[in-house]
Structures are given as C-alpha cells and as structure tokens.
Amino acid sequence: MMKETYRLERIRNLGVRLQELELVSLSPGKSYASAALNFLFADHQLERPSGLPLEHTLKTLGEAIVAKRKVRFTNLDADAVIDFFCRLYRVH
C-alpha cells in the first residue's frame, strides 16, 4: 500500500508541475493526480481506463509510450512510467 501512496504523491507532484507549465488547469474539486493522469492519457490520444487499479492504469500508459515514442524499453512498469514523465516534465 505504501508503494501506491508514493506513486500517487509523485503523480500529484507531476500534476502540480503541469499546472505550473500551464498544460493543465485544475477544475474545482479535482485532484492534481487526476488532472495529471487525464492530461497524459489525452496527450497520448488514449481513453483513460476507469475503475482500474493505479498500477494497471499506469501500465496502459506505458504501453502507449513504448508504441508511440519508440523508446528502447519493451515493457514499462508503473514506476518506470512515472519516472519517464517526471523526467520529461522535470519534476523533482
């Protein structure tokens, strides 16, 4: 469970960064984490899966990264997906 909390914290930080970059604007009542995930799925022209565990949601995004960006990985796990976007958007 701690791992999930840590992932959510990193995704939230990513959401804060995306707002700083004016790539997302937060609707009232929405979380930074949710805004970040919505942005990343929209940016990759994917439907964001609903009702799935966070890890599965991130793996879905990982598959899109591999397919679209022709990265050298064949499979990105949930943490690698978060790392990828944190590096991309320079989140510390």
MMTF fields as JSON, N, C-alpha, C and O atoms, coordinates in Angstrom:
{
  "mmtfVersion": "1.0.0",
  "mmtfProducer": "UNKNOWN",
  "numBonds": 367,
  "numAtoms": 368,
  "numGroups": 92,
  "numChains": 1,
  "numModels": 1,
  "chainsPerModel": [1],
  "groupsPerChain": [92],
  "chainIdList": ["A"],
  "bondAtomList": [4, 2, 8, 6, 12, 10, 16, 14, 20, 18, 24, 22, 28, 26, 32, 30, 36, 34, 40, 38, 44, 42, 48, 46, 52, 50, 56, 54, 60, 58, 64, 62, 68, 66, 72, 70, 76, 74, 80, 78, 84, 82, 88, 86, 92, 90, 96, 94, 100, 98, 104, 102, 108, 106, 112, 110, 116, 114, 120, 118, 124, 122, 128, 126, 132, 130, 136, 134, 140, 138, 144, 142, 148, 146, 152, 150, 156, 154, 160, 158, 164, 162, 168, 166, 172, 170, 176, 174, 180, 178, 184, 182, 188, 186, 192, 190, 196, 194, 200, 198, 204, 202, 208, 206, 212, 210, 216, 214, 220, 218, 224, 222, 228, 226, 232, 230, 236, 234, 240, 238, 244, 242, 248, 246, 252, 250, 256, 254, 260, 258, 264, 262, 268, 266, 272, 270, 276, 274, 280, 278, 284, 282, 288, 286, 292, 290, 296, 294, 300, 298, 304, 302, 308, 306, 312, 310, 316, 314, 320, 318, 324, 322, 328, 326, 332, 330, 336, 334, 340, 338, 344, 342, 348, 346, 352, 350, 356, 354, 360, 358, 364, 362],
  "bondOrderList": [1, 1, 1, 1, 1, 1, 1, 1, 1, 1, 1, 1, 1, 1, 1, 1, 1, 1, 1, 1, 1, 1, 1, 1, 1, 1, 1, 1, 1, 1, 1, 1, 1, 1, 1, 1, 1, 1, 1, 1, 1, 1, 1, 1, 1, 1, 1, 1, 1, 1, 1, 1, 1, 1, 1, 1, 1, 1, 1, 1, 1, 1, 1, 1, 1, 1, 1, 1, 1, 1, 1, 1, 1, 1, 1, 1, 1, 1, 1, 1, 1, 1, 1, 1, 1, 1, 1, 1, 1, 1, 1],
  "groupList": [{"groupName": "MET", "atomNameList": ["N", "CA", "C", "O"], "elementList": ["N", "C", "C", "O"], "formalChargeList": [0, 0, 0, 0], "bondAtomList": [1, 0, 2, 1, 3, 2], "bondOrderList": [1, 1, 2], "singleLetterCode": "M", "chemCompType": "L-PEPTIDE LINKING"}, {"groupName": "LYS", "atomNameList": ["N", "CA", "C", "O"], "elementList": ["N", "C", "C", "O"], "formalChargeList": [0, 0, 0, 0], "bondAtomList": [1, 0, 2, 1, 3, 2], "bondOrderList": [1, 1, 2], "singleLetterCode": "K", "chemCompType": "L-PEPTIDE LINKING"}, {"groupName": "GLU", "atomNameList": ["N", "CA", "C", "O"], "elementList": ["N", "C", "C", "O"], "formalChargeList": [0, 0, 0, 0], "bondAtomList": [1, 0, 2, 1, 3, 2], "bondOrderList": [1, 1, 2], "singleLetterCode": "E", "chemCompType": "L-PEPTIDE LINKING"}, {"groupName": "THR", "atomNameList": ["N", "CA", "C", "O"], "elementList": ["N", "C", "C", "O"], "formalChargeList": [0, 0, 0, 0], "bondAtomList": [1, 0, 2, 1, 3, 2], "bondOrderList": [1, 1, 2], "singleLetterCode": "T", "chemCompType": "L-PEPTIDE LINKING"}, {"groupName": "TYR", "atomNameList": ["N", "CA", "C", "O"], "elementList": ["N", "C", "C", "O"], "formalChargeList": [0, 0, 0, 0], "bondAtomList": [1, 0, 2, 1, 3, 2], "bondOrderList": [1, 1, 2], "singleLetterCode": "Y", "chemCompType": "L-PEPTIDE LINKING"}, {"groupName": "ARG", "atomNameList": ["N", "CA", "C", "O"], "elementList": ["N", "C", "C", "O"], "formalChargeList": [0, 0, 0, 0], "bondAtomList": [1, 0, 2, 1, 3, 2], "bondOrderList": [1, 1, 2], "singleLetterCode": "R", "chemCompType": "L-PEPTIDE LINKING"}, {"groupName": "LEU", "atomNameList": ["N", "CA", "C", "O"], "elementList": ["N", "C", "C", "O"], "formalChargeList": [0, 0, 0, 0], "bondAtomList": [1, 0, 2, 1, 3, 2], "bondOrderList": [1, 1, 2], "singleLetterCode": "L", "chemCompType": "L-PEPTIDE LINKING"}, {"groupName": "ILE", "atomNameList": ["N", "CA", "C", "O"], "elementList": ["N", "C", "C", "O"], "formalChargeList": [0, 0, 0, 0], "bondAtomList": [1, 0, 2, 1, 3, 2], "bondOrderList": [1, 1, 2], "singleLetterCode": "I", "chemCompType": "L-PEPTIDE LINKING"}, {"groupName": "ASN", "atomNameList": ["N", "CA", "C", "O"], "elementList": ["N", "C", "C", "O"], "formalChargeList": [0, 0, 0, 0], "bondAtomList": [1, 0, 2, 1, 3, 2], "bondOrderList": [1, 1, 2], "singleLetterCode": "N", "chemCompType": "L-PEPTIDE LINKING"}, {"groupName": "GLY", "atomNameList": ["N", "CA", "C", "O"], "elementList": ["N", "C", "C", "O"], "formalChargeList": [0, 0, 0, 0], "bondAtomList": [1, 0, 2, 1, 3, 2], "bondOrderList": [1, 1, 2], "singleLetterCode": "G", "chemCompType": "PEPTIDE LINKING"}, {"groupName": "VAL", "atomNameList": ["N", "CA", "C", "O"], "elementList": ["N", "C", "C", "O"], "formalChargeList": [0, 0, 0, 0], "bondAtomList": [1, 0, 2, 1, 3, 2], "bondOrderList": [1, 1, 2], "singleLetterCode": "V", "chemCompType": "L-PEPTIDE LINKING"}, {"groupName": "GLN", "atomNameList": ["N", "CA", "C", "O"], "elementList": ["N", "C", "C", "O"], "formalChargeList": [0, 0, 0, 0], "bondAtomList": [1, 0, 2, 1, 3, 2], "bondOrderList": [1, 1, 2], "singleLetterCode": "Q", "chemCompType": "L-PEPTIDE LINKING"}, {"groupName": "SER", "atomNameList": ["N", "CA", "C", "O"], "elementList": ["N", "C", "C", "O"], "formalChargeList": [0, 0, 0, 0], "bondAtomList": [1, 0, 2, 1, 3, 2], "bondOrderList": [1, 1, 2], "singleLetterCode": "S", "chemCompType": "L-PEPTIDE LINKING"}, {"groupName": "PRO", "atomNameList": ["N", "CA", "C", "O"], "elementList": ["N", "C", "C", "O"], "formalChargeList": [0, 0, 0, 0], "bondAtomList": [1, 0, 2, 1, 3, 2], "bondOrderList": [1, 1, 2], "singleLetterCode": "P", "chemCompType": "L-PEPTIDE LINKING"}, {"groupName": "ALA", "atomNameList": ["N", "CA", "C", "O"], "elementList": ["N", "C", "C", "O"], "formalChargeList": [0, 0, 0, 0], "bondAtomList": [1, 0, 2, 1, 3, 2], "bondOrderList": [1, 1, 2], "singleLetterCode": "A", "chemCompType": "L-PEPTIDE LINKING"}, {"groupName": "PHE", "atomNameList": ["N", "CA", "C", "O"], "elementList": ["N", "C", "C", "O"], "formalChargeList": [0, 0, 0, 0], "bondAtomList": [1, 0, 2, 1, 3, 2], "bondOrderList": [1, 1, 2], "singleLetterCode": "F", "chemCompType": "L-PEPTIDE LINKING"}, {"groupName": "ASP", "atomNameList": ["N", "CA", "C", "O"], "elementList": ["N", "C", "C", "O"], "formalChargeList": [0, 0, 0, 0], "bondAtomList": [1, 0, 2, 1, 3, 2], "bondOrderList": [1, 1, 2], "singleLetterCode": "D", "chemCompType": "L-PEPTIDE LINKING"}, {"groupName": "HIS", "atomNameList": ["N", "CA", "C", "O"], "elementList": ["N", "C", "C", "O"], "formalChargeList": [0, 0, 0, 0], "bondAtomList": [1, 0, 2, 1, 3, 2], "bondOrderList": [1, 1, 2], "singleLetterCode": "H", "chemCompType": "L-PEPTIDE LINKING"}, {"groupName": "CYS", "atomNameList": ["N", "CA", "C", "O"], "elementList": ["N", "C", "C", "O"], "formalChargeList": [0, 0, 0, 0], "bondAtomList": [1, 0, 2, 1, 3, 2], "bondOrderList": [1, 1, 2], "singleLetterCode": "C", "chemCompType": "L-PEPTIDE LINKING"}],
  "groupTypeList": [0, 0, 1, 2, 3, 4, 5, 6, 2, 5, 7, 5, 8, 6, 9, 10, 5, 6, 11, 2, 6, 2, 6, 10, 12, 6, 12, 13, 9, 1, 12, 4, 14, 12, 14, 14, 6, 8, 15, 6, 15, 14, 16, 17, 11, 6, 2, 5, 13, 12, 9, 6, 13, 6, 2, 17, 3, 6, 1, 3, 6, 9, 2, 14, 7, 10, 14, 1, 5, 1, 10, 5, 15, 3, 8, 6, 16, 14, 16, 14, 10, 7, 16, 15, 15, 18, 5, 6, 4, 5, 10, 17],
  "groupIdList": [1, 2, 3, 4, 5, 6, 7, 8, 9, 10, 11, 12, 13, 14, 15, 16, 17, 18, 19, 20, 21, 22, 23, 24, 25, 26, 27, 28, 29, 30, 31, 32, 33, 34, 35, 36, 37, 38, 39, 40, 41, 42, 43, 44, 45, 46, 47, 48, 49, 50, 51, 52, 53, 54, 55, 56, 57, 58, 59, 60, 61, 62, 63, 64, 65, 66, 67, 68, 69, 70, 71, 72, 73, 74, 75, 76, 77, 78, 79, 80, 81, 82, 83, 84, 85, 86, 87, 88, 89, 90, 91, 92],
  "secStructList": [7, 2, 2, 2, 2, 2, 2, 2, 2, 2, 2, 2, 2, 2, 2, 2, 2, 2, 2, 2, 6, 6, 1, 7, 7, 7, 7, 6, 6, 7, 7, 2, 2, 2, 2, 2, 2, 2, 2, 2, 2, 2, 2, 6, 6, 7, 7, 7, 7, 7, 1, 1, 7, 2, 2, 2, 2, 2, 2, 2, 2, 2, 2, 2, 2, 2, 2, 2, 2, 7, 7, 1, 7, 1, 7, 7, 7, 2, 2, 2, 2, 2, 2, 2, 2, 2, 2, 2, 6, 6, 7, 7],
  "xCoordList": [0.831, 0.0, 0.87, 0.509, 2.003, 2.902, 3.357, 3.494, 3.586, 4.041, 2.997, 3.341, 1.724, 0.643, 0.579, 0.371, 0.759, 0.753, 1.895, 1.713, 3.069, 4.231, 3.985, 4.324, 3.398, 3.088, 2.122, 2.317, 1.091, 0.107, 0.746, 0.412, 1.655, 2.353, 3.179, 3.19, 3.861, 4.672, 3.792, 4.133, 2.66, 1.743, 1.141, 0.94, 0.853, 0.352, 1.399, 1.06, 2.67, 3.741, 3.835, 4.099, 3.619, 3.6, 2.448, 2.607, 1.298, 0.14, 0.414, 0.032, 1.082, 1.462, 2.375, 2.2, 3.336, 4.277, 3.555, 3.84, 2.632, 1.879, 1.064, 0.902, 0.554, -0.179, 0.781, 0.451, 1.959, 2.966, 3.302, 3.505, 3.359, 3.678, 2.457, 2.535, 1.332, 0.058, -0.413, -1.033, -0.109, -0.586, -1.906, -2.671, -2.175, -3.474, -3.984, -3.208, -5.285, -5.875, -6.831, -7.631, -6.725, -7.497, -8.93, -9.169, -9.879, -11.28, -11.506, -10.84, -12.429, -12.716, -13.083, -13.869, -12.503, -12.81, -11.98, -12.091, -11.157, -10.315, -8.947, -8.475, -8.328, -7.011, -5.922, -6.149, -4.749, -3.601, -3.278, -2.948, -3.378, -3.064, -4.025, -3.606, -5.288, -6.287, -6.077, -6.18, -5.784, -5.525, -4.314, -4.323, -3.269, -2.061, -2.379, -1.988, -3.085, -3.424, -4.314, -4.108, -5.293, -6.165, -5.348, -5.554, -4.423, -3.58, -2.733, -2.665, -2.085, -1.192, -1.954, -1.468, -3.134, -3.927, -4.392, -4.33, -4.856, -5.305, -4.14, -4.295, -2.977, -1.784, -1.369, -0.774, -1.682, -1.36, -2.581, -2.585, -3.61, -4.857, -5.409, -5.788, -5.442, -5.965, -7.148, -7.24, -8.035, -9.134, -8.555, -7.907, -8.79, -8.295, -9.201, -10.406, -8.629, -9.466, -10.021, -9.332, -11.251, -11.817, -12.06, -12.297, -11.997, -12.265, -11.152, -11.358, -9.987, -8.858, -7.875, -7.817, -7.098, -6.06, -5.04, -4.821, -4.434, -3.456, -2.355, -1.965, -1.858, -0.774, -1.179, -0.393, -2.391, -2.875, -3.035, -2.697, -3.551, -3.721, -2.37, -2.255, -1.354, -0.019, 0.604, 1.293, 0.361, 0.902, 0.275, 0.945, -1.015, -1.688, -0.987, -0.756, -0.658, 0.061, 1.458, 1.939, 2.1, 3.423, 3.415, 4.338, 2.377, 2.264, 2.181, 2.757, 1.474, 1.348, 2.683, 3.026, 3.431, 4.743, 5.655, 6.31, 5.684, 6.519, 6.111, 6.965, 4.813, 4.317, 4.561, 5.001, 4.273, 4.323, 5.706, 6.082, 6.45, 7.719, 8.898, 10.033, 8.639, 9.694, 10.865, 12.03, 10.527, 11.584, 12.234, 11.7, 13.357, 14.127, 13.645, 14.221, 12.618, 12.076, 10.972, 10.322, 10.765, 9.652, 8.485, 7.343, 8.767, 7.707, 8.059, 9.124, 7.176, 7.413, 6.486, 5.271, 7.053, 6.179, 5.679, 6.095, 4.79, 4.139, 5.151, 4.997, 6.181, 7.167, 7.99, 8.333, 8.302, 9.062, 8.253, 8.814, 6.952, 6.078, 6.115, 6.248, 5.998, 6.061, 7.428, 7.512, 8.498, 9.854, 9.993, 10.565, 9.47, 9.55, 8.936, 9.556, 7.717, 7.044, 7.639, 7.643, 8.143, 8.789, 10.065, 10.373, 10.809, 11.998, 11.587, 12.162, 10.594, 10.135, 9.723, 10.056, 8.996, 8.484, 9.309, 8.907, 10.466, 11.411, 10.772, 10.821, 10.176, 9.6, 10.642, 11.246, 10.848, 11.874, 11.244, 11.942],
  "yCoordList": [-1.203, 0.0, 1.259, 2.269, 1.191, 2.341, 2.721, 3.9, 1.704, 1.964, 2.791, 3.731, 2.425, 3.147, 4.605, 5.519, 4.807, 6.161, 6.985, 8.149, 6.371, 7.049, 7.393, 8.485, 6.453, 6.711, 7.88, 8.767, 7.873, 8.957, 10.302, 11.322, 10.298, 11.528, 12.039, 13.238, 11.138, 11.547, 12.044, 13.007, 11.373, 11.802, 13.158, 14.004, 13.359, 14.657, 15.745, 16.822, 15.46, 16.424, 16.722, 17.856, 15.705, 15.888, 16.812, 17.685, 16.611, 17.476, 18.924, 19.837, 19.131, 20.491, 21.109, 22.265, 20.338, 20.81, 21.127, 22.142, 20.27, 20.514, 21.796, 22.521, 22.074, 23.324, 24.524, 25.552, 24.386, 25.461, 25.756, 26.909, 24.703, 24.852, 25.273, 25.432, 25.448, 25.825, 24.803, 25.156, 23.538, 22.45, 21.893, 21.308, 22.073, 21.693, 22.834, 23.603, 22.929, 23.822, 22.975, 22.203, 23.142, 22.311, 22.803, 23.976, 21.903, 22.227, 22.12, 21.336, 22.893, 22.784, 21.345, 20.694, 20.87, 19.528, 18.426, 17.262, 18.78, 17.773, 17.745, 18.755, 16.572, 16.451, 16.66, 16.49, 17.029, 17.172, 15.84, 15.791, 14.755, 13.433, 13.089, 12.612, 13.332, 13.04, 13.921, 13.449, 15.195, 16.114, 15.655, 15.716, 15.195, 14.728, 13.5, 13.434, 12.531, 11.32, 11.648, 11.123, 12.511, 12.902, 13.542, 13.248, 14.418, 15.079, 14.074, 14.124, 13.158, 12.194, 11.275, 10.965, 10.845, 9.996, 10.78, 10.275, 12.007, 12.838, 13.139, 13.118, 13.417, 13.729, 12.552, 12.748, 11.346, 10.152, 9.624, 8.496, 10.457, 10.119, 8.764, 7.931, 8.576, 7.333, 7.626, 8.689, 6.678, 6.725, 6.318, 5.278, 7.133, 6.763, 5.686, 5.897, 4.528, 3.468, 3.888, 4.533, 3.526, 3.886, 2.621, 1.547, 2.771, 1.659, 0.626, -0.476, 0.971, 0.038, 0.483, 1.667, -0.453, -0.058, 0.869, 0.809, 1.708, 2.672, 1.993, 2.484, 0.87, 0.181, -0.214, -0.069, -0.707, -1.117, 0.104, 0.057, 1.184, 2.43, 2.915, 3.322, 2.871, 3.32, 2.399, 2.863, 1.103, 0.159, 0.395, 0.259, 0.749, 1.08, 2.266, 2.272, 3.253, 4.423, 4.024, 4.533, 3.126, 2.628, 1.977, 2.173, 1.207, 0.558, 1.606, 1.429, 2.682, 3.76, 4.46, 4.807, 4.667, 5.307, 4.458, 4.968, 3.162, 2.252, 2.288, 2.36, 2.238, 2.202, 3.511, 3.502, 4.641, 5.927, 6.558, 7.164, 6.418, 7.132, 6.28, 6.755, 5.045, 4.127, 4.131, 4.196, 4.06, 4.021, 2.648, 1.696, 2.553, 1.318, 0.248, -0.838, 0.541, -0.463, -1.226, -0.69, -2.454, -3.194, -3.214, -3.438, -2.981, -3.014, -2.047, -2.153, -1.121, -0.171, -0.521, -0.606, -0.724, -0.951, 0.4, 1.456, 0.336, 1.553, 2.61, 3.79, 2.191, 3.15, 3.755, 4.936, 2.95, 3.457, 4.494, 5.45, 4.305, 5.277, 6.607, 7.666, 6.55, 7.783, 8.444, 9.658, 7.648, 8.195, 8.873, 9.957, 8.231, 8.768, 10.167, 11.099, 10.305, 11.601, 12.621, 13.815, 12.175, 13.118, 13.678, 14.858, 12.842, 13.347, 14.27, 15.343, 13.843, 14.62, 16.037, 17.006, 16.142, 17.457, 18.066, 19.048, 17.46, 17.959, 18.137, 19.217, 17.065, 17.059, 16.483, 15.45, 17.143, 16.677, 15.829, 15.346],
  "zCoordList": [0.0, 0.0, 0.0, -0.603, 0.672, 0.717, -0.691, -1.019, -1.51, -2.865, -3.637, -4.354, -3.475, -4.141, -3.661, -4.458, -2.364, -1.8, -2.393, -2.748, -2.494, -3.066, -4.542, -4.997, -5.273, -6.69, -6.826, -7.658, -6.01, -6.071, -5.737, -6.34, -4.787, -4.419, -5.604, -5.884, -6.291, -7.444, -8.595, -9.282, -8.79, -9.852, -9.494, -10.365, -8.2, -7.748, -8.032, -8.524, -7.722, -7.998, -9.493, -9.893, -10.304, -11.751, -12.146, -12.998, -11.523, -11.79, -11.436, -12.169, -10.301, -9.884, -10.946, -11.329, -11.408, -12.429, -13.742, -14.378, -14.144, -15.38, -15.27, -16.252, -14.076, -13.89, -13.961, -14.553, -13.359, -13.447, -14.908, -15.289, -15.714, -17.139, -17.963, -19.181, -17.269, -17.891, -18.925, -19.928, -18.665, -19.528, -19.027, -19.795, -17.74, -17.18, -16.321, -15.752, -16.238, -15.24, -14.416, -14.944, -13.133, -12.224, -12.094, -11.806, -12.306, -12.049, -10.547, -9.871, -10.031, -8.59, -8.221, -8.909, -7.134, -6.666, -7.316, -6.933, -8.287, -8.946, -8.266, -7.744, -8.285, -7.668, -8.718, -9.916, -8.245, -9.143, -9.812, -10.997, -9.034, -9.586, -10.726, -11.781, -10.503, -11.527, -12.761, -13.893, -12.533, -13.648, -14.453, -15.682, -13.759, -14.444, -15.294, -16.459, -14.719, -15.472, -16.674, -17.768, -16.465, -17.587, -18.705, -19.882, -18.327, -19.32, -20.092, -21.32, -19.362, -20.01, -20.964, -22.052, -20.56, -21.449, -22.671, -23.792, -22.464, -23.592, -24.525, -25.746, -23.951, -24.734, -25.622, -26.681, -25.191, -25.977, -26.73, -27.225, -26.805, -27.506, -27.076, -27.899, -25.783, -25.22, -24.325, -23.71, -24.266, -23.307, -21.955, -21.837, -20.954, -19.62, -19.041, -18.901, -18.701, -18.132, -16.781, -15.991, -16.525, -15.217, -14.414, -14.966, -13.116, -12.23, -12.156, -11.647, -12.655, -12.603, -11.535, -11.204, -10.99, -10.037, -10.702, -11.912, -9.901, -10.409, -11.217, -12.277, -10.719, -11.409, -12.831, -13.767, -12.987, -14.315, -15.229, -16.412, -14.666, -15.416, -15.938, -17.095, -15.084, -15.476, -16.523, -17.431, -16.394, -17.383, -18.755, -19.779, -18.776, -20.032, -20.691, -21.9, -19.89, -20.385, -20.861, -21.873, -20.141, -20.518, -21.89, -22.681, -22.173, -23.488, -24.595, -25.668, -24.333, -25.319, -25.541, -26.672, -24.47, -24.588, -25.476, -26.385, -25.196, -25.965, -27.442, -28.325, -27.699, -29.079, -29.827, -30.977, -29.17, -29.873, -29.921, -30.924, -28.855, -28.777, -29.198, -29.232, -29.514, -29.958, -28.973, -29.365, -27.695, -26.683, -26.681, -27.252, -26.055, -26.139, -25.161, -25.097, -24.416, -23.494, -24.211, -25.109, -23.822, -24.402, -23.435, -23.835, -22.175, -21.187, -20.064, -19.455, -19.797, -18.71, -17.556, -17.736, -16.374, -15.225, -14.715, -15.191, -13.75, -13.258, -12.809, -13.124, -12.079, -11.577, -12.711, -12.673, -13.708, -14.855, -15.632, -16.168, -15.692, -16.376, -15.629, -16.242, -14.313, -13.51, -13.676, -13.861, -13.61, -13.79, -15.148, -15.254, -16.175, -17.536, -17.603, -18.114, -17.087, -17.168, -16.212, -16.513, -15.062, -14.142, -14.765, -14.593, -15.488, -16.2, -17.339, -17.522, -18.097, -19.247, -18.851, -19.533, -17.743, -17.305, -16.166, -15.543, -15.915, -14.896, -13.527, -12.938, -13.035, -11.699, -10.755, -11.044, -9.642, -8.689, -7.608, -6.717]
}
